[in-house]
Amino acid sequence: MAKHAHTFVETYQELVGFGLNRTMDENAVIFYLQKFSDDALMAVMRNRLTDDELSTLFDLISGLLRKHLNEAEYHHLFLKEDDKRS
């Protein structure tokens, strides 16, 4: 069974726009991130991104994870680790 899911992009039927309201902004970011992380797209993009772009992207994502997730959430939600720590 796969640990990761990208079902939002497969089922979302509304307008993908940004700047009209918070809900639409949230949905657009989810939609774009799931489309962006597609394996076929990343196979092309990874070789075209500059070192600075890779660093910027990594720093942004890791910074957001550190800011908004506690350690347990990071391990469970991002790393998809089973909680075996007691």
MIFI-950833 format. One record per residue (C-alpha): z, y, x negated; residue number from 1; residue in three letters. Coordinates in Angstrom, 3 decimals, decimal comma, m for minus. Layout:
<pts>
<Z: Z	Y: Y	X: X	num: NUM	residuo: ALA>
...
</pts>
This chain:
<pts>
<Z: 0,000	Y: 0,000	X: 0,000	num: 1	residuo: MET>
<Z: m0,954	Y: 3,418	X: m1,346	num: 2	residuo: ALA>
<Z: 1,887	Y: 5,766	X: m2,200	num: 3	residuo: LYS>
<Z: m0,135	Y: 8,946	X: m1,692	num: 4	residuo: HIS>
<Z: m1,641	Y: 10,228	X: 1,530	num: 5	residuo: ALA>
<Z: m4,173	Y: 12,953	X: 2,193	num: 6	residuo: HIS>
<Z: m4,540	Y: 12,549	X: 5,936	num: 7	residuo: THR>
<Z: m4,295	Y: 16,225	X: 6,893	num: 8	residuo: PHE>
<Z: m7,780	Y: 16,993	X: 5,596	num: 9	residuo: VAL>
<Z: m9,166	Y: 13,976	X: 7,457	num: 10	residuo: GLU>
<Z: m7,773	Y: 14,989	X: 10,843	num: 11	residuo: THR>
<Z: m7,572	Y: 18,805	X: 10,818	num: 12	residuo: TYR>
<Z: m10,034	Y: 20,247	X: 13,339	num: 13	residuo: GLN>
<Z: m9,071	Y: 23,929	X: 13,428	num: 14	residuo: GLU>
<Z: m10,548	Y: 26,906	X: 11,607	num: 15	residuo: LEU>
<Z: m9,956	Y: 26,946	X: 7,851	num: 16	residuo: VAL>
<Z: m9,289	Y: 30,590	X: 7,155	num: 17	residuo: GLY>
<Z: m6,805	Y: 32,683	X: 5,280	num: 18	residuo: PHE>
<Z: m5,092	Y: 35,970	X: 6,030	num: 19	residuo: GLY>
<Z: m4,877	Y: 35,945	X: 9,816	num: 20	residuo: LEU>
<Z: m1,439	Y: 34,391	X: 10,279	num: 21	residuo: ASN>
<Z: 1,134	Y: 32,250	X: 8,488	num: 22	residuo: ARG>
<Z: 0,237	Y: 28,984	X: 10,246	num: 23	residuo: THR>
<Z: m3,452	Y: 29,331	X: 9,459	num: 24	residuo: MET>
<Z: m2,607	Y: 30,253	X: 5,850	num: 25	residuo: ASP>
<Z: m0,394	Y: 27,156	X: 5,479	num: 26	residuo: GLU>
<Z: m3,093	Y: 24,923	X: 6,960	num: 27	residuo: ASN>
<Z: m5,784	Y: 26,434	X: 4,731	num: 28	residuo: ALA>
<Z: m3,715	Y: 25,833	X: 1,589	num: 29	residuo: VAL>
<Z: m3,051	Y: 22,201	X: 2,566	num: 30	residuo: ILE>
<Z: m6,741	Y: 21,704	X: 3,396	num: 31	residuo: PHE>
<Z: m7,925	Y: 23,247	X: 0,105	num: 32	residuo: TYR>
<Z: m5,394	Y: 21,374	X: m2,026	num: 33	residuo: LEU>
<Z: m6,284	Y: 18,035	X: m0,467	num: 34	residuo: GLN>
<Z: m10,016	Y: 18,700	X: m0,848	num: 35	residuo: LYS>
<Z: m9,488	Y: 19,957	X: m4,424	num: 36	residuo: PHE>
<Z: m7,522	Y: 16,875	X: m5,457	num: 37	residuo: SER>
<Z: m10,231	Y: 14,461	X: m4,281	num: 38	residuo: ASP>
<Z: m10,950	Y: 11,965	X: m7,065	num: 39	residuo: ASP>
<Z: m14,738	Y: 12,543	X: m7,063	num: 40	residuo: ALA>
<Z: m14,349	Y: 16,324	X: m7,215	num: 41	residuo: LEU>
<Z: m11,708	Y: 16,119	X: m9,937	num: 42	residuo: MET>
<Z: m13,976	Y: 13,831	X: m11,986	num: 43	residuo: ALA>
<Z: m16,415	Y: 16,762	X: m12,164	num: 44	residuo: VAL>
<Z: m13,947	Y: 19,649	X: m12,331	num: 45	residuo: MET>
<Z: m11,693	Y: 18,222	X: m15,062	num: 46	residuo: ARG>
<Z: m14,442	Y: 18,515	X: m17,645	num: 47	residuo: ASN>
<Z: m15,491	Y: 21,984	X: m16,534	num: 48	residuo: ARG>
<Z: m12,086	Y: 23,659	X: m16,448	num: 49	residuo: LEU>
<Z: m11,246	Y: 25,585	X: m19,586	num: 50	residuo: THR>
<Z: m8,057	Y: 24,898	X: m21,512	num: 51	residuo: ASP>
<Z: m6,617	Y: 28,130	X: m20,099	num: 52	residuo: ASP>
<Z: m7,564	Y: 27,152	X: m16,540	num: 53	residuo: GLU>
<Z: m5,951	Y: 23,729	X: m16,946	num: 54	residuo: LEU>
<Z: m2,806	Y: 25,348	X: m18,328	num: 55	residuo: SER>
<Z: m2,702	Y: 27,954	X: m15,548	num: 56	residuo: THR>
<Z: m3,146	Y: 25,324	X: m12,853	num: 57	residuo: LEU>
<Z: m0,495	Y: 23,040	X: m14,355	num: 58	residuo: PHE>
<Z: 1,960	Y: 25,916	X: m14,827	num: 59	residuo: ASP>
<Z: 1,472	Y: 27,105	X: m11,236	num: 60	residuo: LEU>
<Z: 1,985	Y: 23,680	X: m9,691	num: 61	residuo: ILE>
<Z: 4,913	Y: 22,663	X: m11,885	num: 62	residuo: SER>
<Z: 6,545	Y: 26,066	X: m11,360	num: 63	residuo: GLY>
<Z: 6,284	Y: 25,748	X: m7,579	num: 64	residuo: LEU>
<Z: 7,741	Y: 22,241	X: m7,715	num: 65	residuo: LEU>
<Z: 10,687	Y: 23,435	X: m9,837	num: 66	residuo: ARG>
<Z: 11,284	Y: 26,415	X: m7,548	num: 67	residuo: LYS>
<Z: 11,136	Y: 24,627	X: m4,198	num: 68	residuo: HIS>
<Z: 12,304	Y: 21,044	X: m4,789	num: 69	residuo: LEU>
<Z: 15,646	Y: 19,767	X: m5,954	num: 70	residuo: ASN>
<Z: 15,701	Y: 16,873	X: m8,431	num: 71	residuo: GLU>
<Z: 16,004	Y: 14,173	X: m5,768	num: 72	residuo: ALA>
<Z: 13,110	Y: 15,650	X: m3,750	num: 73	residuo: GLU>
<Z: 10,986	Y: 15,926	X: m6,892	num: 74	residuo: TYR>
<Z: 11,505	Y: 12,248	X: m7,722	num: 75	residuo: HIS>
<Z: 11,060	Y: 11,059	X: m4,131	num: 76	residuo: HIS>
<Z: 8,314	Y: 13,342	X: m2,800	num: 77	residuo: LEU>
<Z: 6,282	Y: 14,191	X: m5,906	num: 78	residuo: PHE>
<Z: 6,795	Y: 11,265	X: m8,278	num: 79	residuo: LEU>
<Z: 7,037	Y: 8,792	X: m5,366	num: 80	residuo: LYS>
<Z: 9,904	Y: 6,962	X: m7,046	num: 81	residuo: GLU>
<Z: 12,208	Y: 4,728	X: m5,075	num: 82	residuo: ASP>
<Z: 15,753	Y: 6,063	X: m5,160	num: 83	residuo: ASP>
<Z: 17,517	Y: 3,450	X: m7,264	num: 84	residuo: LYS>
<Z: 20,026	Y: 5,873	X: m8,765	num: 85	residuo: ARG>
<Z: 23,528	Y: 5,610	X: m7,382	num: 86	residuo: SER>
</pts>
